[in-house]
Amino acid sequence: MKEYDLYLPLHYNDGRAIESHHINRFKKILVDEFGGLTHFPQQNEGIWRFGGVTFRDQMIILRVLARDPDRTRRFFAELRVELMRVLEQADILIVEREAGVVE
């Protein structure tokens, strides 16, 4: 099983807040695809440097579990393009890692 964390920014690159309906729409897409998600609503700060400039943003994390990594990677590759377009971002971070469930 794999665990996927989707880091969603809370602001457009020009500083405007991203409308909650966008976040809710992407949460629904994930629930429809994976049957559920975990939303980490606390705001996290991302800091990165690009071209000698330091950027900061607030973000939330959405987590899903999946058993078919090839299919899931294709799904996230397509979703990532849509996220970048709708949220007006140069990039969106999606992290994949191994996960096990205690039974």
Biopython code that builds the backbone (N, CA, C, O; Angstrom):
import numpy as np
from Bio.PDB.StructureBuilder import StructureBuilder

atoms = [
    (1, "MET", "N", (0.847, -1.177, 0.000)),
    (1, "MET", "CA", (0.000, 0.000, 0.000)),
    (1, "MET", "C", (0.888, 1.235, 0.000)),
    (1, "MET", "O", (1.971, 1.246, 0.586)),
    (2, "LYS", "N", (0.410, 2.260, -0.663)),
    (2, "LYS", "CA", (1.123, 3.539, -0.716)),
    (2, "LYS", "C", (0.268, 4.625, -0.089)),
    (2, "LYS", "O", (-0.962, 4.570, -0.096)),
    (3, "GLU", "N", (0.957, 5.604, 0.446)),
    (3, "GLU", "CA", (0.327, 6.771, 1.047)),
    (3, "GLU", "C", (0.749, 7.975, 0.200)),
    (3, "GLU", "O", (1.916, 8.108, -0.170)),
    (4, "TYR", "N", (-0.210, 8.840, -0.096)),
    (4, "TYR", "CA", (0.059, 10.024, -0.922)),
    (4, "TYR", "C", (-0.368, 11.266, -0.172)),
    (4, "TYR", "O", (-1.503, 11.357, 0.295)),
    (5, "ASP", "N", (0.534, 12.220, -0.057)),
    (5, "ASP", "CA", (0.227, 13.516, 0.542)),
    (5, "ASP", "C", (0.199, 14.560, -0.557)),
    (5, "ASP", "O", (1.155, 14.706, -1.319)),
    (6, "LEU", "N", (-0.900, 15.279, -0.629)),
    (6, "LEU", "CA", (-1.071, 16.356, -1.591)),
    (6, "LEU", "C", (-1.011, 17.674, -0.820)),
    (6, "LEU", "O", (-1.844, 17.937, 0.047)),
    (7, "TYR", "N", (-0.026, 18.487, -1.144)),
    (7, "TYR", "CA", (0.183, 19.774, -0.481)),
    (7, "TYR", "C", (-0.553, 20.837, -1.283)),
    (7, "TYR", "O", (-0.148, 21.175, -2.395)),
    (8, "LEU", "N", (-1.637, 21.366, -0.716)),
    (8, "LEU", "CA", (-2.429, 22.366, -1.419)),
    (8, "LEU", "C", (-2.161, 23.752, -0.851)),
    (8, "LEU", "O", (-2.337, 23.981, 0.345)),
    (9, "PRO", "N", (-1.735, 24.679, -1.708)),
    (9, "PRO", "CA", (-1.495, 26.050, -1.243)),
    (9, "PRO", "C", (-2.816, 26.723, -0.905)),
    (9, "PRO", "O", (-3.865, 26.373, -1.444)),
    (10, "LEU", "N", (-2.747, 27.679, -0.017)),
    (10, "LEU", "CA", (-3.933, 28.429, 0.375)),
    (10, "LEU", "C", (-3.986, 29.810, -0.264)),
    (10, "LEU", "O", (-4.929, 30.570, -0.045)),
    (11, "HIS", "N", (-2.954, 30.130, -1.064)),
    (11, "HIS", "CA", (-2.907, 31.441, -1.732)),
    (11, "HIS", "C", (-2.427, 31.281, -3.170)),
    (11, "HIS", "O", (-1.578, 30.445, -3.479)),
    (12, "TYR", "N", (-2.996, 32.105, -4.029)),
    (12, "TYR", "CA", (-2.468, 32.223, -5.380)),
    (12, "TYR", "C", (-1.098, 32.888, -5.290)),
    (12, "TYR", "O", (-0.742, 33.446, -4.252)),
    (13, "ASN", "N", (-0.342, 32.831, -6.362)),
    (13, "ASN", "CA", (1.002, 33.423, -6.348)),
    (13, "ASN", "C", (0.989, 34.935, -6.137)),
    (13, "ASN", "O", (1.989, 35.510, -5.708)),
    (14, "ASP", "N", (-0.145, 35.584, -6.440)),
    (14, "ASP", "CA", (-0.217, 37.030, -6.224)),
    (14, "ASP", "C", (-0.670, 37.391, -4.808)),
    (14, "ASP", "O", (-0.855, 38.569, -4.502)),
    (15, "GLY", "N", (-0.851, 36.379, -3.932)),
    (15, "GLY", "CA", (-1.197, 36.639, -2.537)),
    (15, "GLY", "C", (-2.673, 36.511, -2.203)),
    (15, "GLY", "O", (-3.023, 36.437, -1.025)),
    (16, "ARG", "N", (-3.561, 36.482, -3.212)),
    (16, "ARG", "CA", (-4.993, 36.316, -2.939)),
    (16, "ARG", "C", (-5.253, 34.943, -2.342)),
    (16, "ARG", "O", (-4.596, 33.966, -2.702)),
    (17, "ALA", "N", (-6.207, 34.872, -1.431)),
    (17, "ALA", "CA", (-6.589, 33.581, -0.834)),
    (17, "ALA", "C", (-7.300, 32.728, -1.879)),
    (17, "ALA", "O", (-8.128, 33.227, -2.641)),
    (18, "ILE", "N", (-6.972, 31.452, -1.907)),
    (18, "ILE", "CA", (-7.669, 30.514, -2.785)),
    (18, "ILE", "C", (-9.043, 30.248, -2.183)),
    (18, "ILE", "O", (-9.162, 29.963, -0.991)),
    (19, "GLU", "N", (-10.067, 30.342, -3.004)),
    (19, "GLU", "CA", (-11.434, 30.181, -2.549)),
    (19, "GLU", "C", (-11.660, 28.751, -2.050)),
    (19, "GLU", "O", (-11.138, 27.792, -2.618)),
    (20, "SER", "N", (-12.447, 28.629, -0.978)),
    (20, "SER", "CA", (-12.667, 27.323, -0.362)),
    (20, "SER", "C", (-13.361, 26.339, -1.302)),
    (20, "SER", "O", (-13.180, 25.129, -1.161)),
    (21, "HIS", "N", (-14.154, 26.831, -2.260)),
    (21, "HIS", "CA", (-14.827, 25.905, -3.167)),
    (21, "HIS", "C", (-13.824, 25.124, -4.020)),
    (21, "HIS", "O", (-14.106, 23.996, -4.423)),
    (22, "HIS", "N", (-12.664, 25.711, -4.295)),
    (22, "HIS", "CA", (-11.633, 24.964, -5.032)),
    (22, "HIS", "C", (-11.098, 23.820, -4.168)),
    (22, "HIS", "O", (-10.962, 22.692, -4.641)),
    (23, "ILE", "N", (-10.797, 24.115, -2.910)),
    (23, "ILE", "CA", (-10.286, 23.085, -2.006)),
    (23, "ILE", "C", (-11.332, 21.981, -1.845)),
    (23, "ILE", "O", (-11.002, 20.797, -1.906)),
    (24, "ASN", "N", (-12.580, 22.366, -1.640)),
    (24, "ASN", "CA", (-13.648, 21.380, -1.472)),
    (24, "ASN", "C", (-13.828, 20.521, -2.720)),
    (24, "ASN", "O", (-14.086, 19.322, -2.618)),
    (25, "ARG", "N", (-13.696, 21.121, -3.876)),
    (25, "ARG", "CA", (-13.827, 20.361, -5.125)),
    (25, "ARG", "C", (-12.739, 19.298, -5.233)),
    (25, "ARG", "O", (-13.016, 18.157, -5.603)),
    (26, "PHE", "N", (-11.506, 19.670, -4.913)),
    (26, "PHE", "CA", (-10.411, 18.707, -5.006)),
    (26, "PHE", "C", (-10.529, 17.630, -3.927)),
    (26, "PHE", "O", (-10.141, 16.484, -4.156)),
    (27, "LYS", "N", (-11.052, 17.980, -2.774)),
    (27, "LYS", "CA", (-11.308, 16.962, -1.753)),
    (27, "LYS", "C", (-12.337, 15.957, -2.259)),
    (27, "LYS", "O", (-12.176, 14.754, -2.054)),
    (28, "LYS", "N", (-13.390, 16.433, -2.915)),
    (28, "LYS", "CA", (-14.413, 15.536, -3.458)),
    (28, "LYS", "C", (-13.819, 14.621, -4.533)),
    (28, "LYS", "O", (-14.134, 13.432, -4.579)),
    (29, "ILE", "N", (-12.977, 15.161, -5.379)),
    (29, "ILE", "CA", (-12.322, 14.347, -6.420)),
    (29, "ILE", "C", (-11.534, 13.213, -5.768)),
    (29, "ILE", "O", (-11.586, 12.076, -6.236)),
    (30, "LEU", "N", (-10.807, 13.510, -4.694)),
    (30, "LEU", "CA", (-10.010, 12.481, -4.010)),
    (30, "LEU", "C", (-10.904, 11.434, -3.351)),
    (30, "LEU", "O", (-10.621, 10.239, -3.435)),
    (31, "VAL", "N", (-11.967, 11.865, -2.707)),
    (31, "VAL", "CA", (-12.883, 10.909, -2.068)),
    (31, "VAL", "C", (-13.530, 10.024, -3.127)),
    (31, "VAL", "O", (-13.671, 8.818, -2.927)),
    (32, "ASP", "N", (-13.922, 10.614, -4.250)),
    (32, "ASP", "CA", (-14.523, 9.827, -5.327)),
    (32, "ASP", "C", (-13.538, 8.793, -5.876)),
    (32, "ASP", "O", (-13.933, 7.675, -6.206)),
    (33, "GLU", "N", (-12.276, 9.155, -5.973)),
    (33, "GLU", "CA", (-11.262, 8.251, -6.543)),
    (33, "GLU", "C", (-10.797, 7.195, -5.549)),
    (33, "GLU", "O", (-10.620, 6.036, -5.922)),
    (34, "PHE", "N", (-10.595, 7.577, -4.285)),
    (34, "PHE", "CA", (-9.961, 6.682, -3.317)),
    (34, "PHE", "C", (-10.906, 6.198, -2.213)),
    (34, "PHE", "O", (-10.522, 5.351, -1.407)),
    (35, "GLY", "N", (-12.110, 6.710, -2.165)),
    (35, "GLY", "CA", (-13.063, 6.273, -1.162)),
    (35, "GLY", "C", (-12.930, 6.993, 0.167)),
    (35, "GLY", "O", (-13.696, 6.714, 1.089)),
    (36, "GLY", "N", (-11.991, 7.899, 0.292)),
    (36, "GLY", "CA", (-11.801, 8.657, 1.526)),
    (36, "GLY", "C", (-10.499, 9.426, 1.479)),
    (36, "GLY", "O", (-9.697, 9.273, 0.558)),
    (37, "LEU", "N", (-10.304, 10.252, 2.485)),
    (37, "LEU", "CA", (-9.061, 11.013, 2.615)),
    (37, "LEU", "C", (-8.909, 11.463, 4.051)),
    (37, "LEU", "O", (-9.861, 11.431, 4.831)),
    (38, "THR", "N", (-7.725, 11.876, 4.387)),
    (38, "THR", "CA", (-7.469, 12.542, 5.660)),
    (38, "THR", "C", (-7.045, 13.957, 5.339)),
    (38, "THR", "O", (-6.137, 14.181, 4.539)),
    (39, "HIS", "N", (-7.713, 14.916, 5.974)),
    (39, "HIS", "CA", (-7.409, 16.327, 5.765)),
    (39, "HIS", "C", (-6.701, 16.835, 7.009)),
    (39, "HIS", "O", (-7.239, 16.764, 8.114)),
    (40, "PHE", "N", (-5.506, 17.342, 6.825)),
    (40, "PHE", "CA", (-4.754, 17.961, 7.915)),
    (40, "PHE", "C", (-5.011, 19.465, 7.805)),
    (40, "PHE", "O", (-4.302, 20.162, 7.080)),
    (41, "PRO", "N", (-6.035, 19.976, 8.532)),
    (41, "PRO", "CA", (-6.468, 21.353, 8.320)),
    (41, "PRO", "C", (-5.541, 22.413, 8.905)),
    (41, "PRO", "O", (-5.644, 23.587, 8.550)),
    (42, "GLN", "N", (-4.641, 22.014, 9.795)),
    (42, "GLN", "CA", (-3.751, 23.036, 10.334)),
    (42, "GLN", "C", (-2.909, 23.597, 9.199)),
    (42, "GLN", "O", (-2.459, 22.862, 8.320)),
    (43, "GLN", "N", (-2.707, 24.883, 9.229)),
    (43, "GLN", "CA", (-1.911, 25.504, 8.183)),
    (43, "GLN", "C", (-0.444, 25.185, 8.405)),
    (43, "GLN", "O", (0.081, 25.304, 9.511)),
    (44, "ASN", "N", (0.194, 24.779, 7.332)),
    (44, "ASN", "CA", (1.625, 24.505, 7.337)),
    (44, "ASN", "C", (2.300, 25.557, 6.484)),
    (44, "ASN", "O", (1.726, 26.032, 5.504)),
    (45, "GLU", "N", (3.514, 25.922, 6.851)),
    (45, "GLU", "CA", (4.238, 26.907, 6.064)),
    (45, "GLU", "C", (5.268, 26.201, 5.201)),
    (45, "GLU", "O", (6.072, 25.407, 5.690)),
    (46, "GLY", "N", (5.230, 26.501, 3.919)),
    (46, "GLY", "CA", (6.249, 26.010, 3.002)),
    (46, "GLY", "C", (7.208, 27.142, 2.673)),
    (46, "GLY", "O", (6.786, 28.265, 2.397)),
    (47, "ILE", "N", (8.488, 26.842, 2.705)),
    (47, "ILE", "CA", (9.509, 27.827, 2.359)),
    (47, "ILE", "C", (10.448, 27.163, 1.368)),
    (47, "ILE", "O", (10.951, 26.072, 1.634)),
    (48, "TRP", "N", (10.693, 27.800, 0.229)),
    (48, "TRP", "CA", (11.613, 27.246, -0.744)),
    (48, "TRP", "C", (12.318, 28.379, -1.470)),
    (48, "TRP", "O", (11.838, 29.512, -1.507)),
    (49, "ARG", "N", (13.450, 28.054, -2.039)),
    (49, "ARG", "CA", (14.250, 29.043, -2.753)),
    (49, "ARG", "C", (14.321, 28.633, -4.224)),
    (49, "ARG", "O", (14.567, 27.473, -4.554)),
    (50, "PHE", "N", (14.099, 29.612, -5.090)),
    (50, "PHE", "CA", (14.168, 29.376, -6.526)),
    (50, "PHE", "C", (14.774, 30.609, -7.171)),
    (50, "PHE", "O", (14.279, 31.723, -6.999)),
    (51, "GLY", "N", (15.845, 30.399, -7.911)),
    (51, "GLY", "CA", (16.470, 31.520, -8.606)),
    (51, "GLY", "C", (16.946, 32.618, -7.681)),
    (51, "GLY", "O", (16.905, 33.795, -8.041)),
    (52, "GLY", "N", (17.397, 32.249, -6.493)),
    (52, "GLY", "CA", (17.900, 33.237, -5.554)),
    (52, "GLY", "C", (16.807, 33.983, -4.787)),
    (52, "GLY", "O", (17.111, 34.882, -4.002)),
    (53, "VAL", "N", (15.548, 33.624, -5.003)),
    (53, "VAL", "CA", (14.436, 34.273, -4.308)),
    (53, "VAL", "C", (13.808, 33.260, -3.366)),
    (53, "VAL", "O", (13.590, 32.107, -3.738)),
    (54, "THR", "N", (13.518, 33.695, -2.141)),
    (54, "THR", "CA", (12.861, 32.832, -1.167)),
    (54, "THR", "C", (11.358, 33.071, -1.216)),
    (54, "THR", "O", (10.892, 34.209, -1.150)),
    (55, "PHE", "N", (10.608, 31.980, -1.332)),
    (55, "PHE", "CA", (9.155, 32.028, -1.381)),
    (55, "PHE", "C", (8.591, 31.377, -0.124)),
    (55, "PHE", "O", (9.208, 30.483, 0.455)),
    (56, "ARG", "N", (7.414, 31.835, 0.290)),
    (56, "ARG", "CA", (6.705, 31.264, 1.437)),
    (56, "ARG", "C", (5.231, 31.132, 1.068)),
    (56, "ARG", "O", (4.683, 31.954, 0.334)),
    (57, "ASP", "N", (4.608, 30.094, 1.584)),
    (57, "ASP", "CA", (3.169, 29.942, 1.390)),
    (57, "ASP", "C", (2.603, 29.115, 2.533)),
    (57, "ASP", "O", (3.302, 28.315, 3.156)),
    (58, "GLN", "N", (1.330, 29.328, 2.788)),
    (58, "GLN", "CA", (0.583, 28.504, 3.732)),
    (58, "GLN", "C", (-0.090, 27.402, 2.927)),
    (58, "GLN", "O", (-0.542, 27.640, 1.807)),
    (59, "MET", "N", (-0.162, 26.204, 3.485)),
    (59, "MET", "CA", (-0.773, 25.093, 2.772)),
    (59, "MET", "C", (-1.452, 24.152, 3.741)),
    (59, "MET", "O", (-1.197, 24.168, 4.945)),
    (60, "ILE", "N", (-2.332, 23.326, 3.176)),
    (60, "ILE", "CA", (-2.925, 22.215, 3.906)),
    (60, "ILE", "C", (-2.453, 20.933, 3.237)),
    (60, "ILE", "O", (-1.962, 20.952, 2.108)),
    (61, "ILE", "N", (-2.607, 19.826, 3.943)),
    (61, "ILE", "CA", (-2.198, 18.532, 3.396)),
    (61, "ILE", "C", (-3.416, 17.617, 3.352)),
    (61, "ILE", "O", (-4.155, 17.490, 4.328)),
    (62, "LEU", "N", (-3.609, 16.981, 2.195)),
    (62, "LEU", "CA", (-4.638, 15.962, 2.024)),
    (62, "LEU", "C", (-3.928, 14.641, 1.792)),
    (62, "LEU", "O", (-3.018, 14.567, 0.967)),
    (63, "ARG", "N", (-4.332, 13.590, 2.511)),
    (63, "ARG", "CA", (-3.667, 12.282, 2.423)),
    (63, "ARG", "C", (-4.661, 11.213, 1.982)),
    (63, "ARG", "O", (-5.797, 11.161, 2.455)),
    (64, "VAL", "N", (-4.207, 10.366, 1.067)),
    (64, "VAL", "CA", (-5.002, 9.212, 0.649)),
    (64, "VAL", "C", (-4.118, 7.974, 0.674)),
    (64, "VAL", "O", (-2.892, 8.065, 0.620)),
    (65, "LEU", "N", (-4.761, 6.818, 0.758)),
    (65, "LEU", "CA", (-4.090, 5.522, 0.674)),
    (65, "LEU", "C", (-4.555, 4.832, -0.597)),
    (65, "LEU", "O", (-5.721, 4.933, -0.979)),
    (66, "ALA", "N", (-3.621, 4.121, -1.258)),
    (66, "ALA", "CA", (-3.965, 3.435, -2.503)),
    (66, "ALA", "C", (-3.143, 2.167, -2.625)),
    (66, "ALA", "O", (-2.017, 2.091, -2.133)),
    (67, "ARG", "N", (-3.716, 1.175, -3.286)),
    (67, "ARG", "CA", (-3.048, -0.116, -3.471)),
    (67, "ARG", "C", (-2.442, -0.286, -4.860)),
    (67, "ARG", "O", (-1.623, -1.185, -5.052)),
    (68, "ASP", "N", (-2.806, 0.531, -5.821)),
    (68, "ASP", "CA", (-2.316, 0.403, -7.189)),
    (68, "ASP", "C", (-1.466, 1.628, -7.532)),
    (68, "ASP", "O", (-1.991, 2.618, -8.041)),
    (69, "PRO", "N", (-0.149, 1.571, -7.256)),
    (69, "PRO", "CA", (0.676, 2.767, -7.436)),
    (69, "PRO", "C", (0.763, 3.254, -8.885)),
    (69, "PRO", "O", (0.827, 4.461, -9.118)),
    (70, "ASP", "N", (0.769, 2.355, -9.850)),
    (70, "ASP", "CA", (0.860, 2.805, -11.244)),
    (70, "ASP", "C", (-0.370, 3.620, -11.630)),
    (70, "ASP", "O", (-0.249, 4.706, -12.198)),
    (71, "ARG", "N", (-1.539, 3.099, -11.324)),
    (71, "ARG", "CA", (-2.791, 3.816, -11.618)),
    (71, "ARG", "C", (-2.844, 5.132, -10.844)),
    (71, "ARG", "O", (-3.251, 6.164, -11.377)),
    (72, "THR", "N", (-2.428, 5.078, -9.580)),
    (72, "THR", "CA", (-2.483, 6.271, -8.734)),
    (72, "THR", "C", (-1.516, 7.338, -9.234)),
    (72, "THR", "O", (-1.852, 8.522, -9.221)),
    (73, "ARG", "N", (-0.329, 6.948, -9.672)),
    (73, "ARG", "CA", (0.613, 7.935, -10.225)),
    (73, "ARG", "C", (0.026, 8.608, -11.465)),
    (73, "ARG", "O", (0.166, 9.819, -11.636)),
    (74, "ARG", "N", (-0.628, 7.834, -12.329)),
    (74, "ARG", "CA", (-1.260, 8.427, -13.519)),
    (74, "ARG", "C", (-2.364, 9.399, -13.107)),
    (74, "ARG", "O", (-2.478, 10.492, -13.660)),
    (75, "PHE", "N", (-3.175, 8.990, -12.129)),
    (75, "PHE", "CA", (-4.236, 9.860, -11.631)),
    (75, "PHE", "C", (-3.662, 11.179, -11.118)),
    (75, "PHE", "O", (-4.147, 12.252, -11.475)),
    (76, "PHE", "N", (-2.628, 11.097, -10.280)),
    (76, "PHE", "CA", (-2.048, 12.308, -9.703)),
    (76, "PHE", "C", (-1.310, 13.146, -10.742)),
    (76, "PHE", "O", (-1.281, 14.371, -10.628)),
    (77, "ALA", "N", (-0.723, 12.523, -11.736)),
    (77, "ALA", "CA", (-0.059, 13.294, -12.795)),
    (77, "ALA", "C", (-1.081, 14.181, -13.513)),
    (77, "ALA", "O", (-0.803, 15.345, -13.803)),
    (78, "GLU", "N", (-2.260, 13.626, -13.798)),
    (78, "GLU", "CA", (-3.316, 14.408, -14.448)),
    (78, "GLU", "C", (-3.895, 15.454, -13.495)),
    (78, "GLU", "O", (-4.127, 16.597, -13.888)),
    (79, "LEU", "N", (-4.125, 15.058, -12.250)),
    (79, "LEU", "CA", (-4.684, 15.993, -11.276)),
    (79, "LEU", "C", (-3.721, 17.152, -11.023)),
    (79, "LEU", "O", (-4.147, 18.297, -10.871)),
    (80, "ARG", "N", (-2.439, 16.857, -10.978)),
    (80, "ARG", "CA", (-1.425, 17.884, -10.724)),
    (80, "ARG", "C", (-1.492, 18.989, -11.775)),
    (80, "ARG", "O", (-1.389, 20.169, -11.443)),
    (81, "VAL", "N", (-1.663, 18.611, -13.036)),
    (81, "VAL", "CA", (-1.772, 19.600, -14.111)),
    (81, "VAL", "C", (-2.996, 20.481, -13.888)),
    (81, "VAL", "O", (-2.921, 21.700, -14.043)),
    (82, "GLU", "N", (-4.119, 19.873, -13.526)),
    (82, "GLU", "CA", (-5.328, 20.651, -13.271)),
    (82, "GLU", "C", (-5.160, 21.559, -12.055)),
    (82, "GLU", "O", (-5.578, 22.717, -12.078)),
    (83, "LEU", "N", (-4.550, 21.033, -10.996)),
    (83, "LEU", "CA", (-4.310, 21.850, -9.800)),
    (83, "LEU", "C", (-3.456, 23.070, -10.129)),
    (83, "LEU", "O", (-3.764, 24.183, -9.703)),
    (84, "MET", "N", (-2.387, 22.860, -10.885)),
    (84, "MET", "CA", (-1.504, 23.979, -11.229)),
    (84, "MET", "C", (-2.264, 25.031, -12.037)),
    (84, "MET", "O", (-2.066, 26.229, -11.841)),
    (85, "ARG", "N", (-3.133, 24.583, -12.943)),
    (85, "ARG", "CA", (-3.906, 25.518, -13.768)),
    (85, "ARG", "C", (-4.930, 26.275, -12.922)),
    (85, "ARG", "O", (-4.974, 27.505, -12.949)),
    (86, "VAL", "N", (-5.752, 25.538, -12.172)),
    (86, "VAL", "CA", (-6.849, 26.158, -11.419)),
    (86, "VAL", "C", (-6.324, 27.037, -10.291)),
    (86, "VAL", "O", (-6.857, 28.119, -10.043)),
    (87, "LEU", "N", (-5.283, 26.574, -9.609)),
    (87, "LEU", "CA", (-4.746, 27.316, -8.461)),
    (87, "LEU", "C", (-3.627, 28.273, -8.858)),
    (87, "LEU", "O", (-3.024, 28.928, -8.008)),
    (88, "GLU", "N", (-3.358, 28.343, -10.163)),
    (88, "GLU", "CA", (-2.369, 29.282, -10.715)),
    (88, "GLU", "C", (-1.002, 29.115, -10.047)),
    (88, "GLU", "O", (-0.406, 30.084, -9.575)),
    (89, "GLN", "N", (-0.520, 27.876, -10.015)),
    (89, "GLN", "CA", (0.746, 27.554, -9.368)),
    (89, "GLN", "C", (1.763, 27.073, -10.400)),
    (89, "GLN", "O", (1.392, 26.478, -11.412)),
    (90, "ALA", "N", (3.032, 27.328, -10.145)),
    (90, "ALA", "CA", (4.099, 26.826, -11.014)),
    (90, "ALA", "C", (4.324, 25.337, -10.784)),
    (90, "ALA", "O", (4.802, 24.635, -11.675)),
    (91, "ASP", "N", (3.981, 24.852, -9.586)),
    (91, "ASP", "CA", (4.157, 23.445, -9.263)),
    (91, "ASP", "C", (3.262, 23.092, -8.081)),
    (91, "ASP", "O", (2.841, 23.965, -7.323)),
    (92, "ILE", "N", (2.981, 21.817, -7.938)),
    (92, "ILE", "CA", (2.217, 21.279, -6.801)),
    (92, "ILE", "C", (2.980, 20.065, -6.301)),
    (92, "ILE", "O", (3.376, 19.213, -7.097)),
    (93, "LEU", "N", (3.190, 19.976, -5.007)),
    (93, "LEU", "CA", (3.922, 18.862, -4.412)),
    (93, "LEU", "C", (2.972, 17.734, -4.038)),
    (93, "LEU", "O", (1.979, 17.938, -3.339)),
    (94, "ILE", "N", (3.301, 16.530, -4.523)),
    (94, "ILE", "CA", (2.589, 15.311, -4.151)),
    (94, "ILE", "C", (3.652, 14.292, -3.755)),
    (94, "ILE", "O", (4.543, 13.983, -4.547)),
    (95, "VAL", "N", (3.563, 13.773, -2.541)),
    (95, "VAL", "CA", (4.566, 12.863, -2.004)),
    (95, "VAL", "C", (3.984, 11.459, -1.924)),
    (95, "VAL", "O", (2.849, 11.272, -1.485)),
    (96, "GLU", "N", (4.770, 10.474, -2.352)),
    (96, "GLU", "CA", (4.371, 9.070, -2.281)),
    (96, "GLU", "C", (5.322, 8.344, -1.338)),
    (96, "GLU", "O", (6.534, 8.555, -1.383)),
    (97, "ARG", "N", (4.763, 7.479, -0.476)),
    (97, "ARG", "CA", (5.615, 6.658, 0.395)),
    (97, "ARG", "C", (4.922, 5.348, 0.717)),
    (97, "ARG", "O", (3.703, 5.219, 0.606)),
    (98, "GLU", "N", (5.721, 4.394, 1.113)),
    (98, "GLU", "CA", (5.198, 3.089, 1.523)),
    (98, "GLU", "C", (4.389, 3.242, 2.802)),
    (98, "GLU", "O", (4.727, 4.051, 3.666)),
    (99, "ALA", "N", (3.323, 2.465, 2.918)),
    (99, "ALA", "CA", (2.501, 2.500, 4.127)),
    (99, "ALA", "C", (2.013, 1.092, 4.419)),
    (99, "ALA", "O", (1.764, 0.307, 3.504)),
    (100, "GLY", "N", (1.883, 0.788, 5.665)),
    (100, "GLY", "CA", (1.305, -0.462, 6.090)),
    (100, "GLY", "C", (0.188, -0.203, 7.069)),
    (100, "GLY", "O", (0.198, 0.802, 7.781)),
    (101, "VAL", "N", (-0.771, -1.098, 7.110)),
    (101, "VAL", "CA", (-1.909, -0.976, 8.012)),
    (101, "VAL", "C", (-1.801, -2.066, 9.073)),
    (101, "VAL", "O", (-1.614, -3.239, 8.749)),
    (102, "VAL", "N", (-1.918, -1.677, 10.329)),
    (102, "VAL", "CA", (-1.893, -2.635, 11.429)),
    (102, "VAL", "C", (-3.277, -3.272, 11.528)),
    (102, "VAL", "O", (-4.290, -2.579, 11.618)),
    (103, "GLU", "N", (-3.301, -4.585, 11.510)),
    (103, "GLU", "CA", (-4.592, -5.282, 11.593)),
    (103, "GLU", "C", (-4.676, -6.100, 12.860)),
    (103, "GLU", "O", (-5.688, -6.756, 13.106)),
]
sb = StructureBuilder()
sb.init_structure("model")
sb.init_model(0)
sb.init_chain("A")
sb.init_seg("    ")
for serial, (resi, resn, name, xyz) in enumerate(atoms, 1):
    if name == "N":
        sb.init_residue(resn, " ", resi, " ")
    sb.init_atom(name, np.array(xyz, "f"), 0.0, 1.0, " ", f" {name:<3s}", serial, name[0])
structure = sb.get_structure()
